[in-house]
């Protein structure tokens, strides 16, 4: 039970709902597709993650139109709690070598995503030309 002032996970929402909100589709052949929606008093948070080829991951990042390319940042703690842990994953900002970028879709005039205020994308290189994509939007 919630009184509207606390966060909770929407048990009926997953990857399809997160994908629809972000207008990002996991590429054909992607594996480990996971998603969740956290209902919050201020703004809901949508999570989507999947494993795909590095080429697809780069294409998804480019399609979001971030002002800066994906780049490695120093490993950080997870300031916003444990969002991706809900999906059984490590928090992407804690992964060494993960590249990230952020984008404000309305700021870059991306009309496909005008209801999305912000998207963080992280790309973690795996082995054999594959990468795990992490997307967090609100």
Residue pairs with C-beta under 8 A, 6 or more apart in sequence:
2 8
2 39
4 41
5 41
6 41
7 38
7 39
7 40
7 41
8 38
8 39
9 36
9 37
9 38
9 39
9 86
10 17
10 36
10 37
10 38
10 39
10 44
13 35
13 36
13 37
14 34
14 35
14 36
14 37
15 26
15 33
15 34
15 35
15 48
15 50
16 35
17 35
17 37
17 46
18 35
18 36
18 37
18 46
18 47
18 48
18 135
18 137
19 25
19 26
19 35
19 48
21 37
21 46
21 115
21 116
21 137
22 46
22 48
22 113
22 116
22 119
22 135
22 137
23 112
23 113
23 116
24 48
24 60
24 63
24 64
24 135
26 33
26 48
26 50
26 52
27 50
27 52
27 53
27 56
27 60
29 52
30 50
30 51
30 52
30 56
31 50
31 51
31 52
32 49
32 50
32 51
32 132
33 48
33 49
33 50
34 47
34 48
34 49
34 50
34 87
34 88
34 89
35 46
35 47
35 48
35 49
35 87
36 46
36 47
36 83
36 86
36 87
37 44
37 45
37 46
37 47
38 44
38 45
38 47
38 83
38 86
43 117
43 138
44 138
45 83
45 136
45 137
45 138
46 135
46 136
46 137
46 138
47 83
47 84
47 86
47 87
47 134
47 135
47 136
48 133
48 134
48 135
48 137
49 84
49 87
49 89
49 132
49 133
49 134
49 135
50 132
50 133
51 126
51 130
51 131
51 132
51 133
52 60
52 130
52 131
52 133
53 129
53 130
53 131
54 123
54 125
54 129
54 130
54 131
55 129
57 123
57 131
57 133
58 70
58 123
60 121
60 133
61 69
61 70
61 101
61 121
61 123
64 101
64 103
64 105
64 110
64 119
64 121
65 103
65 105
65 108
65 110
66 101
66 102
66 103
66 108
66 121
67 103
67 108
68 101
69 101
70 99
70 100
70 101
70 121
70 123
71 99
71 100
71 101
72 97
72 98
72 99
72 100
73 93
73 100
75 93
75 94
75 95
75 96
76 93
76 94
77 93
77 94
78 91
78 93
78 94
82 91
83 91
83 136
84 90
84 91
84 92
84 134
84 136
85 91
89 132
89 134
92 98
92 100
92 122
92 124
92 134
93 100
93 122
95 122
95 124
97 124
97 125
98 122
98 123
98 124
98 134
99 122
99 123
99 125
100 120
100 121
100 122
100 123
101 120
101 121
102 118
102 119
102 120
102 121
103 110
103 118
103 119
103 121
104 117
104 118
105 112
105 113
105 114
105 116
105 117
105 118
105 119
106 113
106 114
106 116
106 117
113 119
116 137
116 138
117 137
117 138
118 137
118 138
119 135
119 136
119 137
120 134
120 135
120 136
120 137
121 133
121 134
121 135
122 133
122 134
122 135
123 131
123 132
123 133
123 134
124 131
124 132
124 134
125 131
126 132
